[in-house]
């Protein structure tokens, strides 16, 4: 029950925060207009590019699945976190920027994706190749998204877009490196012991 409530809270917090950051990052909205041209607007734009990316939503489901521990619980809380995040995102969007919703469509997508990603998160705890592949899911997913669908809402590169891309690439490379290092260190320990 505790992990379920935690996944629900994480989802609601992530979805609402993503929507608010998007609202603050837009110079055309009521919340973002007063920040236009300031360092806070640039910071909000970078955060918006990071949080409103598919890999970061996937990371939410993987993280709560990892915390759940078992595959079944991981799958359930992964789906719950994505459904809660989607609901909070669109409810906050309606209040923060008067936007319409695609909530049902994203709930339909979030349920099976959350089940799979939550189970992947739980599998990170497993030793061996399964744990390695599960732990590489988010960093590899972020790298693939950066190649296929980089966070470029404009045709021209801006400093905020470049910074967001550098942050994602750096985090993906270091995360994947750490995961591989941990895998090989465990392997050496098992062989030596």
MARBA-3410 file (N, C-alpha, C, O; in Angstrom, 1 decimal):
193
0.8,-1.2,0.0,0.0,0.0,0.0,0.9,1.3,0.0,0.5,2.3,-0.6 ~ 2.0,1.2,0.7,2.9,2.4,0.8,3.5,2.7,-0.5,3.5,3.9,-0.9 ~ 3.9,1.7,-1.3,4.5,1.9,-2.6,3.5,2.4,-3.6,3.7,3.2,-4.4 ~ 2.2,1.9,-3.4,1.1,2.4,-4.3,0.9,3.8,-4.1,0.7,4.6,-5.1 ~ 0.8,4.3,-2.8,0.6,5.7,-2.5,1.8,6.5,-3.0,1.6,7.6,-3.5
3.0,6.0,-2.9,4.2,6.7,-3.3,4.2,6.9,-4.8,4.5,7.9,-5.3 ~ 3.8,5.8,-5.6,3.7,5.9,-7.0,2.6,6.9,-7.5,2.8,7.6,-8.4 ~ 1.5,6.9,-6.8,0.4,7.8,-7.1,0.9,9.3,-6.8,0.7,10.1,-7.7 ~ 1.6,9.5,-5.7,2.1,10.8,-5.4,3.2,11.3,-6.4,3.2,12.4,-6.8 ~ 4.1,10.3,-6.7,5.1,10.7,-7.6,4.5,11.0,-9.0,5.0,12.0,-9.6
3.5,10.3,-9.4,2.9,10.5,-10.7,2.2,11.9,-10.7,2.4,12.7,-11.7 ~ 1.4,12.1,-9.7,0.7,13.4,-9.6,1.7,14.6,-9.6,1.6,15.6,-10.2 ~ 2.8,14.4,-8.7,3.8,15.5,-8.6,4.5,15.7,-9.9,4.7,16.9,-10.4 ~ 4.9,14.6,-10.6,5.6,14.8,-11.9,4.7,15.4,-13.0,5.2,16.3,-13.7 ~ 3.5,14.9,-13.1,2.6,15.5,-14.1,2.3,16.9,-13.9,2.3,17.7,-14.8
2.0,17.3,-12.7,1.7,18.7,-12.4,2.9,19.6,-12.5,2.8,20.7,-13.1 ~ 4.0,19.1,-12.1,5.3,19.9,-12.2,5.6,20.1,-13.7,6.0,21.2,-14.1 ~ 5.5,19.1,-14.5,5.8,19.2,-15.9,4.8,20.2,-16.6,5.3,21.0,-17.4 ~ 3.6,20.2,-16.3,2.6,21.1,-16.9,3.0,22.6,-16.4,2.9,23.5,-17.2 ~ 3.2,22.7,-15.1,3.6,24.1,-14.7,4.9,24.6,-15.3,5.0,25.8,-15.6
5.9,23.7,-15.4,7.1,24.2,-16.0,6.9,24.6,-17.5,7.4,25.6,-17.9 ~ 6.1,23.8,-18.2,5.7,24.2,-19.5,5.0,25.5,-19.6,5.3,26.4,-20.5 ~ 4.1,25.8,-18.6,3.4,27.1,-18.6,4.4,28.2,-18.3,4.3,29.3,-18.9 ~ 5.3,28.0,-17.4,6.3,29.1,-17.1,7.3,29.3,-18.2,7.9,30.4,-18.3 ~ 7.5,28.3,-19.0,8.5,28.4,-20.1,8.0,29.1,-21.3,8.7,29.5,-22.2
6.7,29.2,-21.4,6.1,29.9,-22.6,5.9,31.4,-22.4,5.2,31.8,-21.5 ~ 6.5,32.2,-23.2,6.4,33.6,-23.1,5.0,34.1,-23.5,4.6,35.3,-23.3 ~ 4.2,33.2,-24.1,2.8,33.6,-24.6,1.7,33.4,-23.6,0.6,33.8,-23.7 ~ 2.0,32.6,-22.5,1.0,32.3,-21.5,1.0,33.3,-20.3,1.9,34.1,-20.2 ~ 0.0,33.2,-19.6,-0.2,34.1,-18.4,0.9,33.9,-17.4,1.4,34.9,-16.8
1.3,32.7,-17.2,2.4,32.4,-16.2,3.8,32.7,-16.7,4.6,33.2,-16.0 ~ 4.0,32.5,-18.0,5.3,32.7,-18.6,5.6,34.1,-19.0,6.8,34.5,-19.1 ~ 4.6,34.9,-19.3,4.8,36.2,-19.9,5.6,37.1,-18.9,6.6,37.8,-19.4 ~ 5.4,37.1,-17.6,6.2,38.0,-16.7,7.7,37.5,-16.7,8.5,38.3,-16.3 ~ 8.0,36.3,-17.0,9.3,35.8,-16.9,10.1,36.0,-18.2,11.3,35.8,-18.3
9.4,36.4,-19.3,10.0,36.5,-20.6,11.3,37.3,-20.6,11.3,38.4,-20.1 ~ 12.3,36.7,-21.2,13.6,37.5,-21.3,14.5,37.4,-20.1,15.6,38.0,-20.0 ~ 14.0,36.7,-19.0,14.8,36.5,-17.8,15.6,35.2,-17.8,15.3,34.3,-18.6 ~ 16.5,35.1,-16.9,17.2,33.8,-16.7,16.2,32.7,-16.2,16.4,31.6,-16.5 ~ 15.1,33.1,-15.5,14.1,32.2,-15.1,13.4,31.6,-16.2,13.0,30.4,-16.2
13.1,32.4,-17.3,12.5,31.8,-18.5,13.4,30.8,-19.2,12.9,29.8,-19.6 ~ 14.6,31.1,-19.2,15.6,30.1,-19.8,15.6,28.9,-19.0,15.6,27.8,-19.6 ~ 15.7,29.0,-17.7,15.8,27.8,-16.9,14.5,27.0,-17.0,14.5,25.8,-17.1 ~ 13.3,27.7,-17.1,12.1,27.0,-17.2,12.0,26.2,-18.6,11.5,25.1,-18.7 ~ 12.6,26.9,-19.6,12.6,26.2,-20.9,13.5,25.0,-20.9,13.1,23.9,-21.5
14.6,25.0,-20.3,15.5,23.8,-20.2,14.8,22.7,-19.5,14.7,21.6,-19.9 ~ 14.2,23.1,-18.3,13.4,22.1,-17.5,12.3,21.5,-18.3,12.0,20.3,-18.2 ~ 11.6,22.4,-19.1,10.5,21.9,-19.9,10.9,20.9,-20.9,10.3,19.9,-21.1 ~ 12.0,21.2,-21.6,12.6,20.3,-22.6,13.0,18.9,-22.0,12.9,17.9,-22.6 ~ 13.4,19.0,-20.7,13.9,17.8,-20.0,12.7,16.9,-19.5,12.6,15.7,-19.7
11.7,17.6,-18.9,10.6,16.9,-18.2,9.5,16.5,-19.2,8.8,15.5,-19.0 ~ 9.3,17.2,-20.3,8.2,16.9,-21.2,8.7,16.1,-22.4,8.3,16.2,-23.5 ~ 9.7,15.2,-22.0,10.2,14.2,-23.0,9.8,12.8,-22.7,9.6,12.5,-21.5 ~ 9.6,12.0,-23.7,9.1,10.6,-23.5,10.0,9.8,-22.5,9.5,9.1,-21.7 ~ 11.3,10.0,-22.7,12.3,9.3,-21.8,12.1,9.6,-20.4,12.3,8.7,-19.5
11.8,10.9,-20.0,11.6,11.2,-18.6,10.3,10.6,-18.0,10.3,10.3,-16.9 ~ 9.3,10.6,-18.9,8.1,9.9,-18.4,8.3,8.4,-18.2,7.8,7.8,-17.3 ~ 9.1,7.8,-19.1,9.4,6.4,-19.0,10.3,6.2,-17.7,10.1,5.2,-17.0 ~ 11.2,7.1,-17.4,12.0,7.0,-16.2,11.1,7.0,-15.0,11.5,6.4,-14.0 ~ 10.0,7.8,-15.0,9.1,7.8,-13.8,8.6,6.4,-13.6,8.7,5.9,-12.4
8.1,5.7,-14.6,7.5,4.4,-14.5,8.6,3.4,-14.1,8.4,2.5,-13.2 ~ 9.8,3.5,-14.6,10.9,2.6,-14.3,11.3,2.8,-12.8,11.6,1.8,-12.1 ~ 11.4,4.0,-12.4,11.8,4.3,-11.0,10.9,3.8,-10.0,11.3,3.2,-9.0 ~ 9.6,4.0,-10.2,8.6,3.5,-9.2,8.6,1.9,-9.3,8.4,1.3,-8.3 ~ 8.8,1.4,-10.5,8.9,-0.1,-10.6,10.1,-0.6,-9.8,10.0,-1.7,-9.2
11.2,0.1,-9.9,12.4,-0.3,-9.2,12.1,-0.3,-7.7,12.5,-1.2,-6.9 ~ 11.4,0.8,-7.2,11.1,0.9,-5.8,10.2,-0.2,-5.3,10.2,-0.6,-4.2 ~ 9.3,-0.7,-6.2,8.3,-1.7,-5.8,9.0,-3.0,-5.5,8.5,-3.8,-4.7 ~ 10.0,-3.3,-6.2,10.8,-4.6,-5.9,10.4,-5.8,-6.7,11.3,-6.4,-7.3 ~ 9.1,-6.1,-6.8,8.7,-7.3,-7.5,8.2,-7.0,-8.9,7.7,-5.8,-9.1
8.2,-7.9,-9.8,7.8,-7.6,-11.2,6.3,-7.2,-11.2,5.9,-6.3,-11.9 ~ 5.4,-8.0,-10.5,4.0,-7.7,-10.6,3.7,-6.3,-9.9,3.0,-5.5,-10.5 ~ 4.2,-6.1,-8.8,4.0,-4.8,-8.1,4.6,-3.6,-8.9,4.1,-2.6,-9.1 ~ 5.8,-3.9,-9.5,6.5,-2.9,-10.3,5.6,-2.5,-11.5,5.5,-1.4,-11.9 ~ 5.1,-3.5,-12.2,4.2,-3.3,-13.3,3.0,-2.4,-12.9,2.6,-1.5,-13.6
2.4,-2.8,-11.8,1.2,-2.1,-11.4,1.4,-0.7,-11.0,0.7,0.2,-11.4 ~ 2.5,-0.4,-10.2,2.8,0.9,-9.8,3.3,1.8,-11.0,3.2,3.0,-11.0 ~ 4.0,1.1,-11.9,4.5,1.8,-13.1,3.3,2.4,-13.9,3.3,3.6,-14.3 ~ 2.3,1.6,-14.1,1.1,2.0,-14.8,0.4,3.1,-14.0,-0.1,4.1,-14.6 ~ 0.2,2.9,-12.7,-0.4,3.8,-11.8,0.3,5.2,-11.9,-0.4,6.2,-11.9
1.6,5.2,-11.8,2.3,6.4,-11.9,2.1,7.2,-13.2,1.9,8.4,-13.2 ~ 2.1,6.5,-14.3,1.9,7.2,-15.6,0.5,7.7,-15.7,0.2,8.7,-16.3 ~ -0.5,6.9,-15.3,-1.9,7.3,-15.3,-2.1,8.5,-14.4,-2.8,9.5,-14.8 ~ -1.5,8.5,-13.2,-1.7,9.7,-12.3,-1.0,10.9,-12.9,-1.5,12.0,-12.8 ~ 0.2,10.7,-13.5,1.0,11.8,-14.1,0.2,12.4,-15.2,0.2,13.6,-15.4
-0.4,11.6,-16.0,-1.2,12.1,-17.2,-2.4,12.9,-16.7,-2.6,14.0,-17.2 ~ -3.1,12.4,-15.7,-4.3,13.1,-15.2,-3.9,14.4,-14.6,-4.5,15.4,-14.8 ~ -2.8,14.4,-13.8,-2.3,15.7,-13.1,-1.8,16.6,-14.2,-2.0,17.9,-14.0 ~ -1.2,16.1,-15.2,-0.6,17.0,-16.2,-1.8,17.8,-16.9,-1.7,19.0,-17.1 ~ -2.8,17.0,-17.3,-3.9,17.7,-18.1,-4.8,18.5,-17.2,-5.4,19.5,-17.7
-5.0,18.1,-16.0,-5.8,19.0,-15.0,-5.0,20.3,-14.8,-5.6,21.3,-14.8 ~ -3.7,20.2,-14.5,-2.9,21.4,-14.3,-2.9,22.2,-15.6,-3.0,23.5,-15.5 ~ -2.8,21.6,-16.7,-2.8,22.3,-18.0,-4.1,23.1,-18.2,-4.0,24.3,-18.6 ~ -5.2,22.5,-17.8,-6.5,23.2,-18.0,-6.5,24.5,-17.1,-7.0,25.5,-17.5 ~ -5.9,24.4,-15.9,-5.9,25.6,-15.0,-4.8,26.6,-15.4,-5.0,27.8,-15.3
-3.6,26.1,-15.7,-2.5,26.9,-15.9,-2.5,27.6,-17.3,-2.0,28.8,-17.4 ~ -3.0,27.0,-18.3,-2.9,27.6,-19.6,-4.2,27.4,-20.4,-4.3,27.8,-21.6 ~ -5.3,26.9,-19.8,-6.5,26.8,-20.5,-6.5,25.8,-21.7,-7.3,25.9,-22.6 ~ -5.5,24.9,-21.7,-5.4,23.9,-22.8,-6.4,22.8,-22.7,-7.0,22.5,-21.7 ~ -6.7,22.3,-23.9,-7.6,21.1,-24.0,-6.9,19.9,-23.6,-5.7,19.9,-23.2
-7.5,18.8,-23.7,-6.9,17.5,-23.2,-6.9,16.4,-24.2,-7.8,16.3,-25.0 ~ -5.9,15.6,-24.2,-5.8,14.4,-24.9,-5.6,13.3,-23.8,-5.0,12.2,-24.1 ~ -6.2,13.5,-22.6,-5.9,12.7,-21.5,-6.3,11.2,-21.7,-5.5,10.3,-21.4 ~ -7.5,11.0,-22.3,-7.9,9.6,-22.5,-6.9,8.8,-23.4,-6.6,7.7,-23.2 ~ -6.5,9.5,-24.5,-5.6,8.9,-25.5,-4.3,8.5,-24.8,-3.8,7.4,-25.0
-3.8,9.4,-23.9,-2.5,9.2,-23.2,-2.7,8.1,-22.1,-1.8,7.4,-21.8 ~ -3.9,8.1,-21.5,-4.2,7.0,-20.5,-4.1,5.6,-21.2,-3.6,4.7,-20.7 ~ -4.7,5.6,-22.4,-4.7,4.3,-23.1,-3.3,3.9,-23.5,-3.0,2.7,-23.4 ~ -2.5,4.8,-23.8,-1.0,4.5,-24.1,-0.3,4.3,-22.8,0.6,3.4,-22.8 ~ -0.6,5.0,-21.8,0.2,4.9,-20.5,0.0,3.6,-19.8,0.9,3.1,-19.1
-1.2,3.0,-19.9,-1.5,1.8,-19.2,-0.5,0.7,-19.6,0.2,0.1,-18.8 ~ -0.5,0.3,-20.9,0.4,-0.8,-21.2,1.9,-0.4,-21.1,2.7,-1.2,-20.7 ~ 2.2,0.8,-21.5,3.6,1.2,-21.3,4.0,1.3,-19.9,5.2,0.9,-19.6 ~ 3.2,1.7,-19.0,3.5,1.7,-17.6,3.7,0.3,-17.0,4.5,0.1,-16.2 ~ 2.8,-0.6,-17.5,3.0,-2.0,-17.0,4.4,-2.5,-17.4,5.1,-3.1,-16.6
4.7,-2.3,-18.7,6.0,-2.8,-19.1,7.2,-2.1,-18.5,8.1,-2.8,-18.0 ~ 7.1,-0.8,-18.4,8.2,0.0,-17.8,8.4,-0.3,-16.3,9.5,-0.3,-15.8 ~ 7.3,-0.4,-15.6,7.3,-0.7,-14.2,8.0,-2.1,-14.0,8.7,-2.3,-13.0 ~ 7.6,-3.1,-14.8,8.2,-4.4,-14.7,9.7,-4.3,-15.0,10.5,-5.0,-14.4 ~ 10.1,-3.5,-16.0,11.5,-3.3,-16.3,12.2,-2.7,-15.1,13.3,-3.1,-14.8
11.6,-1.7,-14.4,12.2,-1.1,-13.2,12.4,-2.2,-12.2,13.5,-2.2,-11.5 ~ 11.5,-3.1,-11.9,11.6,-4.1,-10.9,12.7,-5.1,-11.3,13.4,-5.6,-10.4 ~ 12.9,-5.3,-12.6,14.0,-6.2,-13.1,15.4,-5.7,-12.9,16.3,-6.4,-13.0 ~ 15.5,-4.4,-12.6,16.8,-3.8,-12.4,17.5,-4.5,-11.2,18.8,-4.6,-11.2 ~ 16.8,-5.0,-10.3,17.3,-5.6,-9.1,17.9,-7.0,-9.4,18.7,-7.5,-8.6
17.5,-7.6,-10.5,18.0,-8.9,-10.8,19.4,-8.9,-11.2,19.9,-8.0,-11.9 ~ 20.1,-9.9,-10.8,21.6,-10.0,-11.2,21.7,-10.4,-12.7,20.7,-11.0,-13.2 ~ 22.8,-10.2,-13.2,23.1,-10.8,-14.5,22.6,-9.9,-15.7,22.4,-8.7,-15.5 ~ 22.5,-10.5,-16.8,22.2,-9.8,-18.0,20.8,-9.1,-18.0,20.6,-8.0,-18.5 ~ 19.8,-9.8,-17.4,18.5,-9.2,-17.2,18.5,-7.9,-16.5,17.9,-6.9,-16.9
19.2,-7.9,-15.4,19.3,-6.6,-14.6,20.1,-5.5,-15.4,19.7,-4.4,-15.3 ~ 21.1,-5.9,-16.1,21.9,-5.0,-16.9,21.0,-4.4,-18.0,21.0,-3.1,-18.1 ~ 20.3,-5.2,-18.7,19.4,-4.7,-19.8,18.3,-3.8,-19.2,18.0,-2.7,-19.8 ~ 17.8,-4.2,-18.1,16.7,-3.4,-17.5,17.3,-2.0,-17.1,16.6,-1.0,-17.2 ~ 18.5,-2.0,-16.5,19.1,-0.8,-16.0,19.5,0.2,-17.1,19.6,1.4,-17.0
19.7,-0.4,-18.3,20.1,0.4,-19.5,18.9,1.0,-20.2,19.0,1.8,-21.1 ~ 17.7,0.6,-19.8,16.5,1.0,-20.6,16.3,2.5,-20.7,16.2,3.0,-21.8 ~ 16.4,3.2,-19.5,16.2,4.7,-19.6,17.4,5.4,-20.3,17.1,6.2,-21.1 ~ 18.7,5.1,-19.9,19.7,5.8,-20.6,19.7,5.6,-22.2,19.9,6.5,-23.0 ~ 19.5,4.3,-22.5,19.5,4.0,-24.0,18.2,4.6,-24.6,18.3,5.2,-25.7
17.1,4.6,-23.9,15.9,5.2,-24.4,16.1,6.7,-24.6,15.6,7.3,-25.6 ~ 16.7,7.4,-23.7,17.0,8.8,-23.8,17.9,9.1,-25.0,17.7,10.0,-25.7 ~ 18.9,8.3,-25.2,19.8,8.5,-26.3,19.1,8.2,-27.6,19.3,9.0,-28.6 ~ 18.3,7.2,-27.7,17.5,7.0,-28.9,16.6,8.1,-29.2,16.5,8.6,-30.4 ~ 15.9,8.6,-28.2,15.0,9.7,-28.4,15.8,11.0,-28.9,15.3,11.7,-29.7
17.0,11.2,-28.4,17.8,12.3,-28.8,18.2,12.2,-30.3,18.3,13.3,-30.9 ~ 18.3,11.0,-30.8,18.6,10.9,-32.2,17.4,11.0,-33.1,17.4,11.7,-34.1 ~ 16.3,10.3,-32.7,15.1,10.2,-33.5,14.2,11.4,-33.3,13.7,11.9,-34.3 ~ 14.1,11.9,-32.1,13.2,13.0,-31.8,13.8,13.9,-30.8,13.3,14.0,-29.7 ~ 14.8,14.7,-31.2,15.5,15.6,-30.2,14.5,16.7,-29.8,13.6,17.0,-30.5
14.8,17.3,-28.6,14.0,18.3,-28.0,14.2,19.7,-28.8,14.8,20.6,-28.2 ~ 13.7,19.7,-30.0,13.9,20.9,-30.8,12.6,21.5,-31.3,12.1,21.2,-32.4 ~ 11.9,22.3,-30.4,10.6,22.9,-30.9,10.8,23.9,-32.0,9.8,24.3,-32.6 ~ 12.0,24.4,-32.2,12.2,25.4,-33.2,13.2,24.8,-34.3,13.8,23.8,-34.1 ~ 13.2,25.4,-35.5,14.1,25.0,-36.5,15.5,25.4,-36.2,16.5,24.7,-36.7
15.7,26.5,-35.5,17.0,26.9,-35.1,17.4,26.5,-33.7,16.5,26.4,-32.8 ~ 18.7,26.2,-33.5,19.1,25.8,-32.2,19.3,27.1,-31.3,19.9,28.1,-31.8 ~ 18.8,27.0,-30.1,19.0,28.1,-29.2,19.9,27.6,-28.1,20.0,26.4,-27.9 ~ 20.4,28.5,-27.3,21.3,28.0,-26.1,20.5,27.1,-25.2,21.1,26.1,-24.6 ~ 19.2,27.3,-25.0,18.5,26.4,-24.0,18.3,25.1,-24.6,18.4,24.1,-23.9
18.1,25.0,-25.9,18.0,23.6,-26.6,19.3,22.9,-26.5,19.3,21.7,-26.2 ~ 20.4,23.6,-26.8,21.7,23.0,-26.7,22.0,22.5,-25.3,22.5,21.4,-25.1 ~ 21.7,23.3,-24.3,21.9,22.9,-22.9,21.1,21.7,-22.6,21.6,20.8,-21.9 ~ 19.8,21.7,-22.9,19.0,20.5,-22.6,19.6,19.3,-23.3,19.6,18.2,-22.7 ~ 20.0,19.4,-24.5,20.6,18.2,-25.2,21.9,17.8,-24.6,22.1,16.6,-24.5
22.7,18.7,-24.2,24.0,18.3,-23.5,23.7,17.6,-22.2,24.3,16.6,-21.9 ~ 22.7,18.1,-21.5,22.3,17.5,-20.2,21.8,16.1,-20.4,22.3,15.1,-19.7 ~ 21.0,15.9,-21.4,20.4,14.5,-21.7,21.6,13.6,-22.1,21.7,12.5,-21.6 ~ 22.4,14.0,-23.1,23.5,13.2,-23.6,24.4,12.8,-22.4,24.9,11.7,-22.3 ~ 24.8,13.8,-21.6,25.7,13.6,-20.5,25.2,12.6,-19.5,25.8,11.7,-19.1
23.9,12.8,-19.1,23.3,11.9,-18.2,23.1,10.5,-18.7,23.4,9.5,-18.0 ~ 22.8,10.4,-20.0,22.6,9.1,-20.6,24.0,8.3,-20.7,24.0,7.2,-20.3 ~ 25.0,9.0,-21.1,26.4,8.4,-21.2,26.9,8.0,-19.8,27.3,6.9,-19.6 ~ 26.8,8.9,-18.8,27.3,8.6,-17.5,26.4,7.5,-16.8,26.9,6.6,-16.1 ~ 25.1,7.5,-17.0,24.2,6.5,-16.4,24.5,5.1,-17.0,24.7,4.1,-16.3
24.6,5.1,-18.3,25.0,3.8,-19.0,26.3,3.3,-18.6,26.5,2.1,-18.3 ~ 27.3,4.2,-18.5,28.6,3.8,-18.0,28.6,3.2,-16.6,29.3,2.2,-16.3 ~ 27.9,3.9,-15.7,27.8,3.4,-14.3,27.1,2.0,-14.3,27.5,1.2,-13.6 ~ 26.0,1.8,-15.1,25.3,0.6,-15.1,26.3,-0.6,-15.6,26.3,-1.6,-15.0 ~ 27.0,-0.3,-16.7,27.9,-1.3,-17.2,29.1,-1.6,-16.2,29.4,-2.7,-16.0
29.6,-0.5,-15.6,30.6,-0.7,-14.6,30.1,-1.6,-13.4,30.8,-2.5,-13.0 ~ 28.9,-1.3,-12.9,28.3,-2.0,-11.8,28.2,-3.5,-12.2,28.4,-4.4,-11.4 ~ 27.7,-3.7,-13.4,27.5,-5.1,-13.9,28.9,-5.9,-13.9,28.9,-7.0,-13.4 ~ 29.9,-5.2,-14.5,31.2,-5.9,-14.6,31.8,-6.1,-13.2,32.5,-7.1,-12.9 ~ 31.6,-5.1,-12.3,32.2,-5.3,-10.9,31.5,-6.4,-10.2,32.1,-7.2,-9.5
30.2,-6.6,-10.4,29.5,-7.7,-9.8,29.9,-9.0,-10.4,30.0,-10.0,-9.7 ~ 30.2,-9.0,-11.7,30.7,-10.2,-12.4,32.0,-10.7,-11.8,32.2,-11.8,-11.6 ~ 32.9,-9.7,-11.7,34.3,-10.0,-11.1,34.2,-10.5,-9.7,34.9,-11.4,-9.4 ~ 33.3,-9.9,-8.9,33.2,-10.4,-7.5,32.6,-11.8,-7.5,33.1,-12.6,-6.7 ~ 31.7,-12.1,-8.4,31.1,-13.5,-8.4,32.1,-14.5,-8.8,32.2,-15.6,-8.3
33.0,-14.1,-9.8,34.0,-15.0,-10.3,35.1,-15.2,-9.2,35.6,-16.3,-9.0 ~ 35.5,-14.1,-8.5,36.5,-14.2,-7.5,36.1,-14.9,-6.3,36.8,-15.6,-5.6 ~ 34.8,-14.8,-6.0,34.2,-15.4,-4.7,33.8,-16.7,-4.9,33.4,-17.4,-3.9
END
